[in-house]
């Protein structure tokens, strides 16, 4: 039982790692590393990246090694607490039921006639993730309706996760089992570890983080998030009745700007000042 531990979950790109256009506060990442090194913290990275790209990010940005990785937009959970990456078969048992016996290849074939979608490279697919590119000017509502009709005909329960690769100016669509969301994966991990809700936190920056931010899980939206994401997050949290569980970082913590890891620390201080108090700041 880990009732005395905190579960710190964070997205990677443009959340923990500074891949956006806004500046990163000096020292913020090292303060984050200091905080999560505490025996009290179980650290989980929650990312659209696959295992290799997560490992690459850890090395390139000198990130602390996490205890768990929720990767591939929630379709895989890895336990790496002893340095070996072990997949959670229990999680696959949960999500596999949603696709009604269809494989990823069969699902992709089902959607091959939708001209606005272009299948991503093979390395970006996995057993429970069918990924596409789409041009930013498409009528998304119309395309989504077409996809949903085809899935409904086969009784496939799926989530459609739309996002944007800003540097490449292209849209990204991940089709996943309905229960393979970041939200459900965090809840599964929290249940597996027996860590209560009031000792859990999630940090993110983009549209595919909104479901978590509209949930009872204490969440922080980092200050570098786009203005439309901020509005959507506030509305979603308000509509679901969990406005108090969402914190929008604004750069009012320890003289930092609230972007990236500074925003994560600000959110942790908002919800769990007793945990943030363990950081030794140098000014």
Beta strands, then each sheet from edge to edge (+ up, - down):
strand 1: 6-10
strand 2: 41-46
strand 3: 68-71
strand 4: 76-79
strand 5: 86-87
strand 6: 117-119
strand 7: 129-134
strand 8: 158-165
strand 9: 170-177
strand 10: 200-204
strand 11: 219-221
strand 12: 246-248
sheet 1: 5+ 4- 3+ 2+ 1+ 10+ 11+ 12+
sheet 2: 6+ 7- 9+ 8-
end
